Amino acid sequence: MSNLKELKNKDIGIIGFGKEGKAAARFLKQFSKKITILDRDKNKIIPKNYKKVLGSDYLKNLNNFKVLILSPGIFPFKKEFKNFKGKILTPTQIFFENFKGKIIGISGTKGKGTVATLIYKVLKNGRYNVSLGGNIGKPLLNFLEKNPKIVVAELSSFQLQNLKKSPQIAILLDILEDHLDYHQSLNEYFEAKLNLLKFQKRDDIAIIDKNLLRKIKDIKKIGEGKKFFFDLNFSLIKNFKIKLFGSHNLKNISVVLTLAKILKIKKEILRKTIENFKPLRFHLEPIGEINGIKFINDSASTNPFSTIEAVKSFSTPKVLILGGKEKNINLNPLKKEILKNKSIKNVILFGEVSRKLFKILKNKKERYLVNSLEKAVILAKKLAQKNEIILFSPGFSSLDEFKNSKERGKIFEKLVKTL
């Protein structure tokens, strides 16, 4: 449904009323006044100008609608959707089908927020008419009205699933096991990510992590875009003074420099932007020091591979705070890193997955199980010594106890301030 006029006066149901659902409702009300909000949360506050269906039966009467809009994170293969006779769309689909400018889409399991933000800042400093949105920042539908020339879009697997159009410039970072509490299989997760490339045309560009050459058969043949493969390139970054921690972030900068070379961005703009670029909020963010103990807030770490990279980023002795919502993924790589990494003095476990972690880390004597983040912070302060680090890199989703990873990061920050 690329023609928005086809939505005129249709009965539209918007499923999920988070940030994306609210943006969809605001945007679509210019086409139809017959919009209903459907949400599992019976206490969700809905503006009076929308109808609402809330609570556990929110998906009961879907055939009252001609169009359904699924917010990211609403599983598209629910049995309730199989018998729906109308059209099912997502906010991301509507944006991709109707945006007239250029889209630079970034996805991958980790690093996409840093890469997207850095690309945006490079282009902004180069005086391009550019906006940043998607899984980071503003909902993409906002840009159909503002109409910038370029949108840098961070895209999750939820947003890419069922997409039938790829961005003109696609940047695909490494894909690792994740979100198996949502996706039916690892293959489905990979397939969602590959929609970033699948529908590219000959004039389009794809910049792809070299690691994917051995993980995905025939990736060179997926989509028609011209493909460039990147890896950590010290020759590209050796002359920059970088404020980010870890080799994974050096790799993130390498991909930005690869794109900048293709777009012919001036070197002085690159230098100014990269050397002034600080860690994103809750991405290996230093938040203070108490009695010589440094605190690092990496709440944005929502998968074990991010925690592995976080641990490797600091050789200093550290206390690691780890845990969150179970995601049904292989924990052996995380276990292996924690047991072999001599800089990890203590591991404090909290959240839904904590008992499982406690069990698999049985060979780590200095492991502790607590029932709240508050107790984890207090214990970490007791265990840490001067010139050591307390690294909060949870490695799992925040949804067992918190609204999102940002809320979790803010609470960690507040707890540190009370010590």
Buried (B, 14 or more C-beta within 10 A) or exposed (E): BEEBEEBEEBBBBBBBBBBBBBBBBBBBBEBBEBBBBBBBEEEBEBEEEBBBBBBEEBBEEBEEBBBBBBBBBBEEEEEEBEEBEBBBBBBBBBBBBEBEBBBBBBBBBBBBBBBBBBBBBBBBBBEBEBBBBBBBBBBBBBBBEEEBEBBBBBBBBBBBBBBEBBBBBBBBBBBBBBBBEBBEEBEBBBBBBBBBBBBBEEEBBBBBBEBBEEEBEEBEEBBBBEBBBBEBBEEBBEEBEEEBBBEBBBBBBBBBBBBBEEBEBEEEBBEBBBEEBEBBBBBBBEBEEBEEBBBBBBBBBBBBBBBBBBBBBBEEBBBBBBBBBBBEBEBEBBBEBBBEBEBBBBBBBBBBBBEEBBEBBEEBEEBBBBEEBBBBBBBBBEBBEEEBBBBBBBBBBBBBBBEBBBEBBBBBBEBBEEB
